[in-house]
Amino acid sequence: MFALRQHHLVEAQWHLALCKPNQHKAAQHSLERIGCDVFIPRHRAERRWRGKVIAQERPIFAGYIFFAMDPAHPSWPKVKSARGVSRVVTSASGAPAIVPPQVVAGLMARCDPEGLLQPEIAEFGAGDTIRIVSGPFADFVTSVESIDSDARLHVLLDLLGRPTRVKLDPASTSILQD
């Protein structure tokens, strides 16, 4: 995935493939084996399984995978028959659709070298009203009391009838507009 940061890969012709159910890793591996550059933007998501909350990395576009190949030597039959690939997304004319380069470049800019989407962190200040969007205190609304040197937010939450000071990661909050 680190190679995707190089300038020439961002400007390559990117296409989109529909993967077979739960086969995006197999599709990634087989497309890389035939010489394609592959990009699967992912995000951290929580889900419940057997009463527990499990944090996972999941593809942002479930079932789809971005890929680029050498336009001088396209190998569409190999791509279409690659393990894990159901079909290549096509345009109205039946030719493989090209994903606009600014879309792929924008996604790559927001992702780390492994393809994990990094959250946009807003600038917080003391007194800002925020909503907690993830974690055990999700949907609580409070105000920022202070910010420490590690950029953690200190807030007061009303828990069990008394104010309790809590440290929060800024990525788990959003600023409420007045």
N, C-alpha and C positions, 0 to 999 in steps of 0.2 A: 504494500500500500504506500510506502514511503516514496516510491518512484513517481507516484501521481502528483507530487508537488512540483515536478519539473515543468518548466514553462511549455515545452512542446506537447506534453500530454494533456494539458488543460485546453489547448487549442486544437486537439485532434477531433476527428468526426466521431461523436459518441452516438451510440444506438441503444435501444432498450430491448431486453429479452424478457419474456414471461416465463417464469420457472414453474416446474411441476410442483405440486403441493409439498412443502417442507423440504425442498431440494435445492435451496439457494446456495448452500455450501458445495454440493456436488456440481452444480452448474458453474460456480466460480472456479472450482478446481479444473474442470474439463475445458472451460474457455481459456484459462491461463495456459493449459497444456498445448492448445493449438495456436498460441501466440497472441491472444487478445489481452489488452489491458482491462482490468475489471475494477469497478467501483461500486461498493454497496454501502451507502450512507446508513448508519445505525444510530439509535438513541437508547438511553437507559429507560426501562419501563418496569413497573412493578405489577405483579399479578398474584392472585391468591391461588394457592394449590394446597389442598388438604388442610385448610385452616391456617396456613402460614403465608406470609407475604414474601415473595421471592423477587429479587431484583435481577433483571435480565437485560442483555443487549439484544435489541430487536431491530430488523430492517425498518427504515422509515417508510419505504414503499414496499409493503409486504407483497412478495411474489414477483417482484421485478428486480432486474439487475442491469446496471449500465455497463456497456463494454465498448471498446474502441479497438480497431484493427488497422493494419497498414492498408491505406486506400489503394496503393499501387498493386497489392496482391490480396484482394478480398477473397475470403474462403467461406462464402455463405452456406454451401452445403454442409461443411464441417460444423459451422455454428448452429445451423438448424437441427442437426442430428446429434449435438453434444449432449452428454448425459446430464439430466436435470433440467434441460431447456425444453419448454413446451412449444414455444414459437417465438419468432422475432416480430416485434411490433412494426407494422408497415403503414405507409401513407395510403392515400386513396388510390394511387396508381399501382399499388402492389409492391413498390420498391421499399426496402427497409427505411423506416423513418429516421431522420437525423434529429437528435435532441439539440436544442439551441445551446451553443457553447457557453453563453452567459448563465444558463441554468446550472450546468455542471460546474462551471468555475465558481459560482456562488455557493453551491453545496460544498465543494472542496475547501473553500475559504473558511467555512464554518465548522469543518471537521478537523480532527487531529490526524496524525499520520496513519492511524489504524482505521480511519473512517468513522470514528465516533463523534457524533454531533456535539459540539460544545455549546452550552447554554449562553444566551446573551445576558450579561450581568449589567444591570442598570446601576447608575450612580445613586447611591443612597446617602442621605444626610440625617442627622439627629432631628427628630420631630416628624419625619416623613410617615405617612399612613401607608401601611403595607398589608397585603393579603398573603398568607402562607398557602402555597399551592401544592406542596407535597410533604410527605412525612406524617408523623403521628398527630401533628397539629394542623393538618390541612383544613382550609376554609376559615381559619381564625383570622380576624382583622384586628390589628394592633398598631402601635406606633413605635418607631425606632428610638430607643433610649440613648444608645451610644454605639460606636463602631470601634473594635479593637484593632491592634496592629496587624492581625492576620485577616483583616477584612470581614470578620464575623460580626453579625448584627446582634446586639443585645436588646431584647424587648421584654416587656412585662406582659404576661398573660394571666388572665383571671382563671385560675384553676382551683376548683373546690372552694370557691368563695373567698380566696385570698390571692393577692398579686404574687406571681412567681417569676423570677428572672430566668430567661432562657436565651441561650446562644443559638443563632441560626446561620446556616449557609445562605449567602445572598442568592444563589441559584435556585433555592427552594421557595423564593418569595417573588412577589411582583408589587410594584408601586401602584397605589390607587390614585387615579386622577381626581382632582377636586371638581 
